[in-house]
Amino acid sequence: MRCLLFAGAMLLAAPCAAQDAPPVRFSPIPQVSLAVPKGWMACVEVSGTKVVNGADQAAVDTKPCAADASAAGHAFMADLNLGQTALVLALAFPQPELTSKSFNALTPDVIPRLVQTVCQKTALLIQFAPDGCDAVLGPVSGNAGLLGRATGILDSTHAPVVVRFAYFSYGVGAMLLFLAGGPSTVPEGASNEIFDSITVQ
C-alpha cells in the first residue's frame, strides 16, 4: 500500500509504513492469540508479560501486571486511553468429540441446546447471574465455532457485566474464551476487533 504526499506542487507516492505494520498480538494460552487494539495493553498474568500497542509509557506504568503461576489462561486487557480493564479468560476442556467438522455438522435443532449449555457454563465460570445470553455459529480462525454475548450481574460485586465469548475446537478438546468487563469497559468496536482476530495454530 502507498500513500499520496504533496511536496510543493508535486504529488508523490510513498510507502505507508504505519498502515502496513503487522498487528500487535498476545497469547493468553499456547496456540491461541488475539490482537491488541491501538492504545490498549494486554497482560499475561502467568508470566507477568505486558504487550502494548501504541500506548503512552506513563499510562502503561500505572497498570501492574503481577505474575501468578496458577493463572494459566488468565489475562487482562486495558484501554489505556480510558483507564478501563477487561478480563480475558481462556479455558480448555477435554472434549475429543468436538471438532471443527462437528461444528459444521450441527443441525438447527441442536444449536439452541448447545447455546444454552455454553451460556450456562459461561455464567458459572465468570460467576454472574445472567439476564441475557445468545450465540450464533460463526468463523473462528477459519473454522466453525460458537460466538456469543451475555449480560448480567456479577455475584461478587453486584456490578453489571458484559461477556463476549467464543467456543471452538482446540487440540483434542474445546476452548471457551471470554472477554468480560463493565458495559462501558470494552466498546463494541474494540471487542469486535479482538474477537475477529482470534487465531488458533
NORBEL-V330572 format. One record per helix or strand of 3 or more residues. SS is the DSSP state (hx for helix, st for strand). FROM is the first residue (numbers start at 1). TO is the last residue. If there is no record, write none. Layout:
BEGIN
ss/from/to
SS/FROM/TO
SS/FROM/TO
END
This chain:
BEGIN
ss/from/to
st/2/7
st/10/15
hx/17/20
st/25/29
st/32/35
st/40/44
st/49/52
hx/57/61
st/74/79
st/84/93
hx/100/104
hx/108/126
st/128/140
st/143/154
st/160/170
st/173/181
hx/188/196
END
